[in-house]
Amino acid sequence: MKPELGISSEPRTRDTLDLAPRFTEHDALRLNRMFRGSTTAEMLEAVIRDGLAGDLAVVSSFGAESAVLLHLIASVDRSVPVLFLDTGKHFAETLAYRDTLVERLGLNLVVLTPDADELAKKDETGLRWSYDPDGCCELRKVRPLEKALAHYDASFTGRKSFQATTRANLPRFEVDTSDAQGRLKINPLIDWDAGQIEGYFIQHDLPRHPLIAQGYPSIGCSPCTSQVAPGEDPRSGRWKGWDKTECGIHKPGEEPFL
């Protein structure tokens, strides 16, 4: 589990009486300082190979820009679990793109699904997204991911500061406020801009999500994703008409621990 920062060590064994958090705000601050000035590749190499964050997983939507982080992580260690939430509401193009990247990059894919009994009780018609998108995300994304992440000390996300105002000030390392045990959330691409993302796609000849060409710069579940006009906020097509910018996995307004 939680290692001593700055040195390579075996994760400590936890038992039912071990109530200490995996990571604290101080740990996140130290990690941000430790990797200040380091490239993303250098940071990933140290975090993954030196065990600085314990047991790791990457959470991926296999969306418009997902290939960049997945390629970076696979270049270090293809065995890192890639958690994908199969909500039952994805575009067919997203599922096909997922399979393409898994084969191309040799990813260790772990598919997460909502609890069937909960869906039967709380979304029998499958239309909850139309009148309660927060509740739909809770059932189909938040709860399945919380259950899966309980087995990990840290998770990688693909969030970038340019994607939305709610992400503008996020650090590379933060403590996940949704986890009482202090799981670490790592944002390797938070300081990348759109030009760097595009350049990486070109440099490594990575396949593109097929919906990008159709005007979808940010891609989630099909009922809650709309096309975006040129010049609009890339995430403005998500939950259009609702006062909602995040699915609940990442909370709006989360403050960085800096």
C-alpha positions as CSV (number, residue, x, y, z in Angstrom):
1,M,0.0,0.0,0.0
2,K,1.3,3.4,0.9
3,P,5.1,3.6,0.4
4,E,7.6,6.0,1.9
5,L,7.8,8.9,-0.6
6,G,11.1,9.4,-2.3
7,I,12.4,5.8,-1.9
8,S,11.5,2.5,-3.5
9,S,9.9,0.1,-1.0
10,E,7.4,-2.7,-0.7
11,P,3.8,-1.6,0.0
12,R,3.0,-2.0,3.7
13,T,0.5,-4.6,4.7
14,R,-2.9,-3.3,5.8
15,D,-5.4,-5.1,8.0
16,T,-8.8,-4.4,9.4
17,L,-7.3,-2.4,12.3
18,D,-5.1,-0.2,10.1
19,L,-7.1,3.1,9.9
20,A,-4.3,5.3,8.6
21,P,-5.1,6.8,5.2
22,R,-3.1,5.6,2.2
23,F,-2.2,9.2,1.3
24,T,-2.6,12.6,3.0
25,E,-2.7,16.1,1.6
26,H,0.9,16.4,2.7
27,D,1.8,13.4,0.6
28,A,0.2,14.9,-2.4
29,L,2.0,18.2,-1.8
30,R,5.3,16.3,-1.5
31,L,4.7,14.4,-4.8
32,N,3.8,17.6,-6.6
33,R,7.0,19.2,-5.4
34,M,9.1,16.1,-6.1
35,F,8.1,16.0,-9.8
36,R,8.0,19.8,-10.4
37,G,10.0,20.2,-13.6
38,S,9.8,16.6,-14.6
39,T,8.3,15.5,-17.9
40,T,5.1,13.4,-17.9
41,A,7.1,10.4,-19.1
42,E,9.7,10.8,-16.3
43,M,6.9,11.1,-13.7
44,L,5.1,8.0,-14.9
45,E,8.3,6.0,-15.0
46,A,9.0,6.8,-11.4
47,V,5.5,6.4,-10.1
48,I,4.8,3.1,-11.9
49,R,8.2,1.3,-11.7
50,D,9.4,2.6,-8.4
51,G,6.1,2.0,-6.6
52,L,5.7,5.6,-5.3
53,A,1.9,5.3,-5.3
54,G,1.3,1.7,-4.4
55,D,-1.2,-0.4,-6.4
56,L,-2.2,1.5,-9.5
57,A,-5.0,1.6,-12.1
58,V,-5.9,3.9,-14.9
59,V,-9.5,5.0,-15.4
60,S,-10.3,5.5,-19.0
61,S,-13.5,6.4,-20.9
62,F,-11.8,5.6,-24.3
63,G,-12.9,9.0,-25.4
64,A,-11.5,11.6,-27.8
65,E,-8.1,12.0,-26.2
66,S,-7.7,8.8,-24.2
67,A,-5.2,7.2,-26.5
68,V,-2.4,9.6,-25.3
69,L,-2.4,8.6,-21.6
70,L,-3.0,5.0,-22.4
71,H,0.0,5.0,-24.8
72,L,2.2,6.7,-22.2
73,I,1.3,4.2,-19.5
74,A,1.6,1.2,-21.7
75,S,5.0,2.4,-22.8
76,V,6.1,2.0,-19.1
77,D,4.1,-1.1,-18.1
78,R,1.3,-2.8,-20.1
79,S,0.1,-4.7,-17.0
80,V,-1.3,-1.6,-15.3
81,P,-5.1,-2.3,-15.1
82,V,-7.2,-0.1,-17.4
83,L,-10.7,0.3,-15.8
84,F,-13.5,1.0,-18.3
85,L,-17.1,1.6,-17.1
86,D,-19.4,-0.1,-19.5
87,T,-22.6,1.9,-18.6
88,G,-24.8,0.2,-21.2
89,K,-25.2,3.6,-22.8
90,H,-22.0,4.1,-24.8
91,F,-21.8,4.8,-28.5
92,A,-21.1,1.7,-30.6
93,E,-18.1,3.7,-32.0
94,T,-16.7,4.1,-28.5
95,L,-16.8,0.3,-27.8
96,A,-15.2,-0.4,-31.2
97,Y,-12.5,2.3,-30.5
98,R,-11.9,0.7,-27.1
99,D,-11.2,-2.7,-28.7
100,T,-8.9,-1.1,-31.3
101,L,-6.8,0.6,-28.6
102,V,-6.7,-2.5,-26.4
103,E,-5.3,-4.6,-29.3
104,R,-3.0,-1.9,-30.6
105,L,-1.4,-1.0,-27.2
106,G,-1.7,-4.4,-25.5
107,L,-3.8,-3.0,-22.6
108,N,-4.8,-4.9,-19.5
109,L,-8.5,-4.1,-19.8
110,V,-10.9,-4.5,-16.8
111,V,-14.6,-3.9,-17.7
112,L,-16.8,-2.6,-14.9
113,T,-20.6,-2.8,-15.1
114,P,-23.5,-1.4,-13.0
115,D,-25.1,-3.7,-10.4
116,A,-28.0,-5.4,-12.3
117,D,-30.3,-5.5,-9.2
118,E,-29.8,-1.7,-8.6
119,L,-30.6,-1.0,-12.3
120,A,-33.7,-3.1,-12.1
121,K,-34.9,-1.2,-9.1
122,K,-33.9,2.3,-9.9
123,D,-33.7,2.5,-13.7
124,E,-36.0,-0.2,-15.0
125,T,-36.9,1.6,-18.2
126,G,-33.3,2.7,-18.9
127,L,-34.4,6.3,-19.2
128,R,-33.2,7.8,-15.9
129,W,-30.7,9.8,-17.9
130,S,-33.6,11.9,-19.3
131,Y,-34.9,13.2,-16.0
132,D,-32.2,12.5,-13.5
133,P,-28.7,12.5,-15.1
134,D,-27.0,12.7,-11.7
135,G,-28.8,9.6,-10.5
136,C,-28.0,7.8,-13.8
137,C,-24.3,8.6,-13.4
138,E,-24.4,7.5,-9.8
139,L,-25.8,4.1,-10.7
140,R,-23.9,3.4,-13.9
141,K,-20.5,5.1,-13.2
142,V,-19.9,6.3,-9.6
143,R,-20.9,3.2,-7.6
144,P,-19.2,0.6,-9.9
145,L,-16.0,2.6,-10.0
146,E,-15.9,3.2,-6.2
147,K,-16.3,-0.5,-5.7
148,A,-13.4,-1.3,-8.1
149,L,-11.1,1.4,-6.9
150,A,-11.3,0.2,-3.3
151,H,-8.7,-2.4,-4.3
152,Y,-6.1,0.3,-5.5
153,D,-4.0,2.9,-3.7
154,A,-4.0,5.4,-6.6
155,S,-5.6,6.0,-10.0
156,F,-4.6,7.8,-13.1
157,T,-7.0,10.1,-14.9
158,G,-6.9,11.8,-18.3
159,R,-8.1,15.2,-17.1
160,K,-6.5,18.3,-18.6
161,S,-6.8,21.9,-17.5
162,F,-7.9,23.2,-20.8
163,Q,-11.0,20.9,-20.9
164,A,-13.1,22.9,-18.5
165,T,-13.0,25.6,-15.9
166,T,-13.6,23.0,-13.2
167,R,-10.3,21.5,-14.1
168,A,-8.2,24.6,-14.7
169,N,-6.3,24.6,-11.3
170,L,-5.9,20.8,-10.7
171,P,-2.4,19.6,-9.7
172,R,-0.7,16.4,-10.9
173,F,-1.3,14.7,-7.6
174,E,-4.3,15.1,-5.3
175,V,-6.1,13.1,-2.7
176,D,-9.4,11.7,-3.8
177,T,-11.9,13.3,-1.5
178,S,-14.5,10.6,-2.2
179,D,-12.4,8.0,-0.6
180,A,-12.2,7.9,3.2
181,Q,-9.0,5.8,3.0
182,G,-7.1,8.5,1.1
183,R,-6.6,7.1,-2.3
184,L,-4.4,9.2,-4.6
185,K,-5.6,10.6,-7.8
186,I,-2.9,11.3,-10.5
187,N,-3.5,13.7,-13.4
188,P,-0.4,13.1,-15.7
189,L,-1.7,15.3,-18.5
190,I,-3.2,18.2,-16.5
191,D,-0.6,20.7,-17.9
192,W,-0.8,19.5,-21.5
193,D,-2.5,21.8,-24.0
194,A,-4.5,20.8,-27.1
195,G,-1.4,21.3,-29.3
196,Q,0.6,18.8,-27.3
197,I,-2.2,16.3,-27.4
198,E,-2.5,16.6,-31.2
199,G,1.3,16.4,-31.6
200,Y,1.4,13.2,-29.6
201,F,-1.3,11.6,-31.7
202,I,0.7,12.5,-34.8
203,Q,4.1,11.5,-33.5
204,H,2.9,8.0,-32.4
205,D,0.4,7.5,-35.2
206,L,-2.4,6.8,-32.7
207,P,-5.9,6.0,-34.0
208,R,-8.6,8.6,-33.5
209,H,-12.0,8.2,-32.0
210,P,-14.3,8.1,-35.1
211,L,-16.8,10.5,-33.5
212,I,-14.3,13.4,-33.4
213,A,-14.7,14.0,-37.1
214,Q,-18.5,14.2,-36.6
215,G,-18.2,17.1,-34.1
216,Y,-17.8,15.4,-30.8
217,P,-14.7,16.7,-29.0
218,S,-15.8,15.2,-25.7
219,I,-17.5,11.9,-25.7
220,G,-19.5,10.2,-23.0
221,C,-22.7,8.1,-23.0
222,S,-24.7,8.5,-26.2
223,P,-27.9,10.0,-24.7
224,C,-26.0,12.7,-22.8
225,T,-23.5,13.7,-25.5
226,S,-24.2,16.3,-28.2
227,Q,-22.2,17.7,-31.1
228,V,-20.3,20.9,-30.4
229,A,-20.0,23.9,-32.7
230,P,-16.5,25.1,-33.6
231,G,-15.1,27.4,-31.0
232,E,-17.4,26.2,-28.2
233,D,-16.1,24.7,-24.9
234,P,-15.2,21.1,-25.8
235,R,-17.4,19.8,-22.9
236,S,-20.4,22.0,-23.7
237,G,-21.9,19.0,-25.5
238,R,-22.1,17.0,-22.3
239,W,-25.5,17.0,-20.5
240,K,-26.7,19.8,-22.7
241,G,-29.5,21.7,-21.1
242,W,-28.5,20.6,-17.6
243,D,-26.5,22.4,-14.9
244,K,-23.9,19.6,-15.0
245,T,-20.3,19.4,-16.2
246,E,-19.0,16.2,-14.5
247,C,-20.4,12.7,-14.2
248,G,-19.6,12.4,-10.5
249,I,-16.4,10.5,-10.8
250,H,-14.6,13.9,-10.8
251,K,-16.4,16.5,-8.6
252,P,-16.8,20.0,-9.9
253,G,-14.9,22.6,-7.9
254,E,-12.5,20.1,-6.2
255,E,-9.7,22.1,-4.8
256,P,-6.1,21.1,-5.4
257,F,-4.0,20.3,-2.4
258,L,-1.3,22.9,-3.0
